[in-house]
């Protein structure tokens, strides 16, 4: 690991996740559901065996708030 502090590493990781999701959505013009994003990026999260995919859902929420992503029904698209 580098000399970056934990907060800086977390911000860098979040930026990489955002970029990966935006790229994935750009390559899927029909949009994707949260579960599809989690599956395609292999970032499934679960709790006691139930698929929740909170990581991708949280990052998609940040991207929505930033105006970089829009949601139509259960599908997400690049804004």
C-alpha positions in Angstrom: 0.0 0.0 0.0 1.1 3.5 -0.6 1.5 6.3 1.8 -2.0 7.8 1.3 -4.1 8.2 4.4 -7.2 6.0 4.8 -9.6 8.8 3.9 -7.7 9.6 0.7 -7.7 6.0 -0.3 -11.4 5.8 0.3 -12.0 8.8 -1.9 -9.8 7.4 -4.6 -11.7 4.0 -4.4 -15.1 5.8 -4.6 -13.9 7.8 -7.6 -12.9 4.5 -9.4 -16.3 2.9 -8.6 -18.1 5.9 -10.0 -16.1 5.9 -13.1 -16.6 2.2 -13.6 -20.4 2.5 -13.2 -20.6 5.4 -15.6 -18.6 3.5 -18.2 -20.8 0.5 -17.7 -23.9 2.5 -18.2 -22.5 4.3 -21.2 -22.0 0.9 -22.8 -25.6 -0.2 -22.0 -27.8 2.5 -23.6 -31.0 0.5 -22.6 -30.0 1.2 -18.9 -29.2 -1.3 -16.2 -30.8 -2.3 -12.9 -28.8 -2.0 -9.7 -28.5 -5.8 -9.5 -27.1 -5.9 -13.0 -24.5 -3.3 -12.2 -23.5 -5.2 -9.1 -23.3 -8.5 -11.1 -21.4 -7.0 -14.1 -18.8 -5.3 -11.8 -18.7 -8.3 -9.4 -19.4 -6.1 -6.4 -22.3 -8.1 -4.9 -22.9 -7.4 -1.2 -25.1 -9.5 1.0 -26.3 -9.8 4.5 -27.0 -13.2 6.0 -27.1 -14.7 2.5 -29.6 -12.2 1.0 -28.4 -10.3 -2.0 -28.7 -6.6 -1.2 -26.1 -4.9 -3.4 -25.9 -1.9 -1.2 -22.5 -0.9 -2.5 -23.6 -0.3 -6.1 -27.0 1.1 -4.9 -25.1 3.7 -2.7 -22.8 4.7 -5.5 -25.7 5.0 -8.0 -27.4 7.2 -5.4 -24.3 9.5 -5.3 -24.2 9.7 -9.1 -28.0 10.5 -9.1 -27.4 13.4 -6.6 -24.5 14.6 -8.8 -26.7 14.7 -11.9 -24.5 12.2 -13.7 -27.1 9.4 -13.8 -30.9 9.4 -14.2 -33.3 6.7 -13.1 -36.4 5.6 -15.1 -38.3 2.9 -13.2 -35.7 0.5 -11.9 -33.2 1.2 -14.6 -30.3 3.7 -14.5 -28.9 5.6 -17.4 -26.1 8.1 -18.0 -27.6 11.6 -17.8 
